[in-house]
Amino acid sequence: MKKLILKTATIFILTATVFNSKAQNSLSLRWGHFVPVNSKLNNAFTNSNAFSIGFLHPLSKSDFSVGLTLSHQEYRSKDHFFSDAYATKLHIHNYLITARYDFINKATLYLYASTDAGLNKSKSRELKGGVKKEFQNTGITTGISFGADMAISQRTLLGANIQSQYSYIQSMQFDERVCVNNATSVAANIGVRFLLGTKRIN
């Protein structure tokens, strides 16, 4: 059911893009540093550096945009928390639908708020006593962010935002020491946004 909703929304966004091909679509690349709010995750793992790519399509005669965002996060187990014979990496891939509203849209400066919702796929690759194992789960991710983009050319903008994200990853057990079912975190992101289509910044 969750996959069906995501696929339906994706088809809707792509269809809207085709029928409104003159709109100023954009492609964003972002790098961020995520700090876990979940105390279990924060105690057992190091903070995560993350990467995301997003596509936005503006709605006609509106300051709203909709799009798709794909992101990746990675957490590494802390040596002092687990035994010397245990290590793991927790990867979280998010497949999100994004809605954005520009409070200020002055061609060279954008101030915005955005929300994300969609699916995630988590994967734990652990090494315990020389034996490698891999565990996978699926879940739901939601988030909200506030940020700004500033133009440095007709087609390119630099941006930054702050973000709060909740990722429900179901129940994942790590070395019988800790069980994690969510990756709630806050983040700071920087990135570059490329304007596509026929319109340009004046």
C-alpha positions in Angstrom: 0.0 0.0 0.0 2.8 2.4 0.9 4.6 1.7 -2.3 1.4 2.2 -4.3 0.9 5.6 -2.8 4.5 6.6 -3.6 4.3 5.4 -7.2 1.0 7.2 -7.7 2.4 10.5 -6.4 5.5 10.0 -8.6 3.4 9.5 -11.7 1.4 12.6 -10.9 4.5 14.8 -10.5 6.1 13.5 -13.7 2.8 14.0 -15.6 2.5 17.6 -14.3 6.0 18.2 -15.4 5.3 17.0 -19.0 2.1 19.1 -19.3 3.8 22.2 -17.9 7.1 21.9 -19.7 7.8 25.7 -19.7 7.9 25.8 -15.9 11.2 26.5 -14.1 12.0 23.1 -12.8 15.1 22.6 -10.7 17.6 20.0 -9.6 19.3 20.1 -6.2 22.3 18.4 -4.8 22.8 18.7 -1.0 25.3 17.5 1.6 24.4 17.4 5.3 25.4 16.5 8.8 22.7 14.7 10.8 22.8 14.5 14.6 20.6 11.8 16.1 17.9 13.0 18.6 17.1 9.4 19.5 19.2 8.7 22.6 19.7 5.0 21.8 21.1 5.8 18.3 23.1 8.8 19.6 24.8 6.7 22.3 25.6 3.7 20.1 26.5 5.4 16.7 28.5 8.3 15.4 26.8 11.2 13.7 25.8 10.8 10.1 27.0 12.6 7.0 24.3 12.5 4.3 23.8 13.2 0.6 20.5 13.9 -1.3 19.3 14.8 -4.8 16.0 16.4 -5.4 13.8 17.5 -8.3 11.2 20.3 -7.9 8.4 21.3 -10.2 6.6 24.6 -9.5 2.8 24.7 -9.5 1.3 27.1 -12.0 0.7 30.7 -10.7 1.8 29.7 -7.2 4.7 29.8 -4.8 4.3 26.1 -4.2 6.5 23.4 -5.7 6.3 19.6 -5.6 8.9 17.0 -6.4 10.9 14.0 -5.5 13.9 13.6 -3.2 16.3 10.7 -2.8 18.7 10.7 0.1 21.3 8.6 1.8 22.5 8.5 5.4 25.1 6.4 7.1 25.7 5.8 10.8 28.8 3.9 12.2 28.9 2.1 15.5 31.0 3.5 18.3 34.0 1.5 19.3 33.7 2.2 23.1 29.9 1.3 23.2 30.1 -2.1 21.6 32.6 -4.9 22.2 35.9 -5.0 20.3 34.6 -7.9 18.2 31.6 -6.1 17.0 31.2 -3.3 14.4 28.4 -2.2 12.1 27.3 0.4 9.6 23.6 1.5 9.4 22.6 2.8 6.0 19.2 4.6 5.5 17.9 5.3 2.0 14.9 7.6 1.7 12.5 7.9 -1.2 10.5 11.0 -0.6 7.8 13.2 -2.0 8.7 16.9 -1.4 6.4 19.9 -1.1 8.0 23.4 -0.9 6.6 26.9 -0.3 8.7 30.0 -1.1 8.0 32.8 1.4 10.3 35.1 -0.6 10.8 34.6 -4.3 12.8 37.5 -5.7 14.6 35.7 -8.5 18.0 36.1 -6.8 16.9 35.1 -3.3 14.5 32.4 -2.1 13.4 31.8 1.5 11.4 28.6 1.9 9.8 25.9 4.0 9.5 22.3 2.8 8.1 19.0 3.9 9.0 15.5 3.0 7.2 12.2 3.3 7.8 8.8 1.9 9.5 5.4 2.3 12.9 4.3 3.6 15.0 1.2 3.3 17.5 0.6 6.1 20.4 -1.8 6.0 22.7 -2.9 8.7 26.0 -4.5 7.7 27.6 -5.9 10.8 30.8 -7.8 11.6 30.7 -9.9 14.8 33.5 -12.3 15.8 34.7 -12.3 12.2 31.3 -13.2 10.8 29.6 -10.8 8.4 25.8 -10.4 8.5 23.3 -8.1 6.8 19.8 -7.1 8.0 17.3 -5.0 6.1 14.1 -3.2 7.0 11.6 -0.8 5.4 9.7 2.0 7.0 8.4 5.6 6.7 10.3 8.9 6.7 8.9 12.4 7.3 10.6 15.7 7.7 10.4 19.5 7.6 13.1 22.1 6.7 13.6 25.8 6.5 16.2 27.3 4.2 17.4 29.9 1.7 18.8 29.8 -1.9 20.9 32.6 -3.3 21.7 33.0 -7.0 25.3 33.1 -8.2 24.4 32.9 -11.9 21.4 32.7 -14.2 21.1 29.0 -13.7 22.8 28.2 -10.4 22.0 28.9 -6.7 23.8 28.1 -3.5 21.7 27.2 -0.5 21.6 26.1 3.1 18.8 24.8 5.4 18.1 23.3 8.8 16.1 20.1 8.9 14.2 17.9 11.3 13.6 14.3 10.2 11.9 11.3 11.6 12.6 7.9 10.1 10.7 4.9 11.4 12.9 1.9 10.6 11.0 -0.8 12.5 13.0 -2.8 15.1 16.7 -3.4 14.5 18.9 -5.1 17.1 22.6 -4.4 17.4 24.8 -6.8 19.3 22.1 -7.5 21.9 23.1 -4.1 23.4 20.6 -1.8 21.8 17.4 -2.0 19.7 16.6 0.9 17.5 13.2 1.5 15.8 13.6 5.1 14.7 16.3 7.5 13.4 15.0 10.8 14.6 17.5 13.5 13.8 18.2 17.2 13.1 20.5 18.3 10.4 22.3 21.2 8.7 22.6 21.0 4.9 24.4 23.0 2.2 23.9 22.5 -1.5 23.6 23.7 -5.0 20.4 24.1 -7.1 20.4 24.2 -10.9 17.5 25.8 -12.7 16.1 23.9 -15.7 13.6 24.7 -18.4 13.1 27.8 -20.4 12.9 30.5 -17.7 16.0 32.2 -16.3 16.8 34.5 -13.4 16.5 38.1 -14.6 
